Structures are given as C-alpha cells and as structure tokens.
Amino acid sequence: VWTKEMMSTNEVSLRNFLERYPHKDIANIGGMGDDKVYPDLKFDIYDKALKKLHDICLRPLPRRYQTIITLNTLEHIRDPIRAGEHIANSLNIGGYLFVSLPYLYHYHNYELIGPNHDGVVMDYYRFTEMGLRYVFRLLTPVETWYNEDNTNTIYGGVDNPTMKHNRINSVFRRDV
C-alpha cells in the first residue's frame, strides 16, 4: 500500500528529473509516476498490473526509447543485473534513464488482487549508489540524490531521526 507521503516523495523525485532532463519518447517500467505528475506527458507503460508488462529480465523492451523511468520497481525484480542490461539496451544513444527506489524503507511485499493481476509482488533488494552503478554499468552515471521524508524513519522498530534518506534517485545516460 502506497502512503500519501511515499507518493508525494515519488512525485517530487520525478518532477525533479523531468524539469532538468530531456524527456521525449518515454517508457515507464513499473507503471508508477504516470499522468498524475505531468498530465501532458504520454508514457508507454510496461507494468505487470496492467497486463502489458514486458518481462525486462528476459529481453529488452520491444523498441528503444529516448527516456526510461522506473519508480519503485527495481527492488521487486528477481534479477536486477539482467534487467539493468536490458534497460540499458532499450535506450537510444544519448537517452536518459531515471531510477527512483526506496533506500531506508520497510520490507513491503504486497498482493495484487483482481482479474488483471497475478499475485504477490516480492520485495527483494535495496540499492546503494554503487549498487545502482553496477546494475546499470553499461550506462554513464550522471547524478544521484536522496530524498528525505518529512517524518523520522522507523528503522528496526525504533524512531531514528538520524536515518532520513528514504529514497535514492539516480540518472544515467547511454553514450554508446
């Protein structure tokens, strides 16, 4: 279940990226961050919940894109290394990838219910900046930043005001 705080943090991260980088011809892997943020943008969405998911672990997307975004998705993919290679190969040369993920965030499996859904989404990983650079090693890292939530992070059941980096956001570019 996505909280209001998590959604607003996602929107801030995506807006930051879209305001600073070219963003034509966009693929959205995972389906988060759609037209609620920028209603004038059109995305090709690849999301299992919509039954249009292209399994990014098996092969690249059906075509290349100038921009790929993925919000709250990589931590749910069993083979992020292979997915990273396929995402890199789905970008045009000169294209940008924006990745936004939970950093210090609780374990969060959830069940998708309904005729177009197919079960439980597992929570496998958390990534550091260096971990993301390895996953997307075929791309050039441009920048990484962290979002801080407006509330203290609950970590290990203890309210800890020193642990406020709830999201990691990274931008990569395909140069070759």
PAKERO-764360 format. One record per atom (N, C-alpha, C): x, y, z; residue in three letters. Coordinates in steps of 0.02 Angstrom, whole numbers, plus 50000, padded with zeros to 5 digits. Each point is the difference from the previous one (the first is absolute). Layout:
N
XYZALA...
This chain:
176
500434994150000VAL499575005950000VAL500455006250000VAL499885004449953TRP500415006149995TRP499685005450042TRP500405002850045THR499755005350044THR500015006749963THR499645004750025LYS500005006749972LYS500705002950000LYS500384998850054GLU500685002650005GLU500454996949946GLU499934993549988MET500414996749950MET499835002649930MET499365000949985MET499795002449935MET500275007149989MET499955004250050SER500245006849990SER500765000149991SER500364995550033THR500724999649990THR500164997749930THR499614995149974ASN500094997849931ASN499895005849952ASN499475003850010GLU499855005549956GLU500565005250000GLU500265001550059VAL500565004850005VAL500604997549961VAL500174993650007SER500574997149965SER499905000349925SER499424997949977LEU499875000049928LEU499995007149972LEU499675004650035ARG499995006949976ARG500705002949995ARG500424998550049ASN500695002449999ASN500354997649936ASN499934993649985PHE500314997349939PHE499715003249937PHE499345000349994LEU499685002449939LEU500135007449987LEU500115003850053GLU500145007249992GLU500725001349978GLU500444995150010ARG500715001249987ARG500294996149941ARG499634994949975TYR500274995849947TYR499504999449942TYR500264998949939PRO499554998949943PRO499554993950015PRO499385000449979HIS499554994550015HIS499484998949946HIS500234999049940LYS499564998049945LYS500004992549996LYS499474997249973ASP499984992849984ASP500174995950062ASP499534999550047ILE500134997350067ILE499714993050008ILE500414995550026ALA499754993550024ALA500025000250076ALA499464997550030ASN499944999950072ASN499974992650021ASN500544997550028ILE500034993050021ILE499784999750072ILE499434996950011GLY499724999450066GLY499345003650009GLY499895005249961GLY499355003250000GLY499895005550051GLY500475001150047MET499925005550048MET500195006649966MET499705005550023GLY500195006649975GLY499705001549932GLY499364998749992ASP499695000949935ASP499745007149991ASP499435000849969ASP499755006649982ASP499775004250060ASP500044997450061LYS499845004150059LYS500535005450010LYS500614998849978VAL500545004850011VAL500005005349945VAL499994997749937TYR499985004549943TYR499474997449952TYR499385002650002PRO499464997349959PRO500135000649925PRO500445004549979ASP500135000949928ASP500504995049972ASP500334996150043LEU500484995049977LEU499654993549983LEU500254996749949LYS499744993449982LYS500554994950011LYS499844994750037PHE500474994750016PHE499794993649964PHE500484996049980ASP499874993049986ASP500144996550065ASP499494997050030ILE500074997050066ILE500074992449994ILE500524997550032TYR500114992850004TYR499934998050072TYR499414997350017ASP499844998550069ASP499594993650005ASP500224995450041LYS499654993650008LYS499285001050022LYS499875004950041ALA499325001150024ALA499535001949943ALA500265002849946LEU499595001949943LEU500014994749946LEU500314994350013LYS500064994549951LYS500365002249937LYS500415005150004LYS500395002249943LYS500744999650017LYS500164996550055LEU500694999750021LEU500414996149950LEU500545003049982HIS500504996649960HIS500514997750052HIS500104993650006ASP500454997550053ASP500715002349985ASP500205005350031ILE500645003249987ILE500604995550018ILE499884994750039CYS500534995350015CYS500134995249941CYS499524999249956LEU500084995349945LEU500295003249937LEU499835006249987ARG500225003349938ARG499895007650005ARG500345003749958PRO499885007349998PRO499285001549979PRO499815006350007LEU499345002149978LEU499934999049925LEU499404999949973PRO499904998749928PRO500305005249954PRO500145005950027ARG500345005249960ARG500415004350048ARG500415004449970ARG500415004550042ARG499645006550013ARG500175003050058TYR499695006250023TYR500535005250014TYR499795006349997GLN500445005550017GLN500065000850076GLN499464998250035THR499985000650073THR499664993850029THR500304997350052ILE499684994550038ILE499995002150073ILE499424999150031ILE499945001250071ILE499774993550033ILE500244999050061THR499774994450040THR499995002250073THR499405000050028LEU499895002250068LEU499754994150042LEU500344998750055ASN499784994850047ASN499914993349966ASN500474998349957THR499934993849961THR500604995450009THR500605002649996LEU500604995749999LEU500064995650061LEU499765002350057GLU500044995950061GLU499544993949997GLU499544999949951HIS499534994549993HIS500204995149944HIS500565001249967ILE500224995949944ILE500514994950024ILE499884993749985ARG500444994650024ARG500715000549974ARG500095002149939ASP500675000249969ASP500155007149976ASP500165004550047PRO500115007049981PRO500605001049954PRO500504995550002ILE500595000749957ILE499794999249927ILE499644994649986ARG499764998949932ARG499505005549979ARG499565001950046ALA499535005449984ALA500385006449983ALA500535001550037GLY500405006049986GLY500314999949931GLY500254994249979GLU500284999349933GLU499465001149947GLU499414997150011HIS499465000649951HIS499725007249998HIS499975003250057ILE499785007050001ILE500515004349962ILE500644998950012ALA500525003949964ALA499944999049925ALA499864993949979ASN499934998549928ASN499345002449971ASN499555002550042SER499365002749977SER500025007549993SER500575003150016LEU500085007349994LEU500345001849934LEU499775005349969ASN500365002849943ASN500665002950023ASN500495000349956ILE500625003550017ILE499835007350015ILE500275002550055GLY499845006750023GLY499385000350044GLY499674994350010GLY499394999750041GLY500164999650074GLY499495001550040TYR500075000250073TYR499554994850034TYR500274997350055LEU499644995650044LEU499945003450067LEU499395000050028PHE499905002550068PHE499744994350043PHE500354998650055VAL499824994750047VAL499885003150068VAL499444998450031SER499855002350067SER499764994050041SER500324998950057LEU499874994050040LEU499985001650074LEU499664995850039PRO500075000650072PRO500724998650021PRO500245003750048TYR500684998950026TYR499944997350071TYR499825004250046LEU499844997750068LEU499244999650004LEU499744994149986TYR499284999149997TYR499854992950021TYR499434999050030HIS499834993450026HIS499894994949944HIS500064993750019TYR499864994449956TYR499275000549979TYR499864999449934HIS499325001249978HIS499784995649941HIS499884993750015ASN499634995849952ASN499285002450000ASN499664999149944TYR499285001450000TYR499674995749948TYR499364998950010GLU499624995849955GLU499595004249953GLU500024998349936LEU499595003449950LEU499374995849992LEU499435003250007ILE499364996449998ILE499595002549941ILE499684995349965GLY499565001749945GLY500164995949938GLY499585000549949PRO500084995749941PRO500635001549959PRO500265006050004ASN500605001749961ASN500644999550040ASN499974997350059HIS500584999550043HIS500194992750010HIS500614998850018ASP500214993050005ASP500384998450063ASP499785002550057GLY500284997550062GLY500425005050039GLY500494997350034VAL500415003950047VAL500605003149965VAL500125006350015VAL500615003449978VAL500494999650057VAL500574996749988MET500494998950052MET500485006050006MET500255001050059ASP500485005350015ASP500684996650010ASP500475000649952TYR500624996350001TYR500615004150025TYR500065006349979TYR500645003550008TYR499925007250023TYR500565002750026ARG500115007250008ARG500675001549966ARG500065005949971PHE500605001749962PHE500325006350028PHE500664999950001THR500405006050013THR500165003249933THR500335005850002GLU500225003249938GLU500464995449961GLU500474996850034MET500484995649966MET499654993849973MET499494997650035GLY499624994349975GLY499635001749936GLY499705005949997LEU499665002249939LEU500505001049943LEU500585002650015ARG500515000849948ARG500214993249971ARG500024995050042TYR500164993349975TYR499434997249957TYR499395000550025VAL499424997549962VAL499975003349931VAL500135006549997PHE499975003749937PHE500695001749974PHE500474995450006ARG500705001249982ARG500105001149925ARG499514998449958LEU500055001349928LEU499845007349984LEU499765003750050LEU499825007049991LEU500485004450040LEU500015006549983THR500415004950035THR499605003150057THR500244999550062PRO499655003450055PRO500045007549992PRO499445003450010VAL499985007349995VAL499965003250069VAL499534997750040GLU499945002650068GLU499564995450043GLU500105000650065THR499594996450049THR499835004850056THR499394999750024TRP499805004050058TRP499524995950042TRP499935002150062TYR499564996750047TYR499445004850020TYR499414997350010ASN499445003950026ASN499944998550074ASN499835005150037GLU499854999150071GLU499265001050010GLU499704995350035ASP499305000650017ASP499925005350054ASP499405002650008ASN499895005150051ASN499874997050069ASN500044993450004THR499934996750065THR500624995850013THR500124998350062ASN500574995850017ASN499904993049972ASN500544996949979THR499974993249974THR499954995150058THR499534995449995ILE499954994750049ILE500454994449974ILE500524998450036TYR500484995049978TYR500124995250058TYR499864993749988GLY500094995150054GLY499525001250057GLY499425003049985GLY499505001250052GLY500165005950045GLY500545003749984VAL500205005750042VAL499975006349958VAL499695005250028ASP499965006449967ASP500705003250001ASP500325000749943ASN500695002349997ASN500065006149955ASN500035006050028PRO500025006149960PRO500645000849959PRO500524996050013THR500625000749961THR499964996149935THR499514995749990MET499954995949940MET499425002649958MET500135005249961LYS499475003449964LYS500024999149924LYS500484996249974HIS500044999149927HIS499544994349979HIS499385001749984ASN499504994949985ASN500014997849927ASN500265004049955ARG500004998249929ARG500685001549969ARG500194995749953ILE500595001349960ILE499765001149928ILE500265005249968ASN499815001849932ASN500645000649959ASN500014996849942SER500605000349957SER499815001249928SER500425003849966VAL499925001349929VAL500614997149965VAL499874996449945PHE500534997049958PHE499875002149928PHE500545000049960ARG499965001849929ARG500324994549959ARG499714998649942ARG500324995249955ARG500435003949951ARG500664998850003ASP500475003549957ASP500204996049938ASP499984993450004VAL500194995849943VAL499494994549990VAL
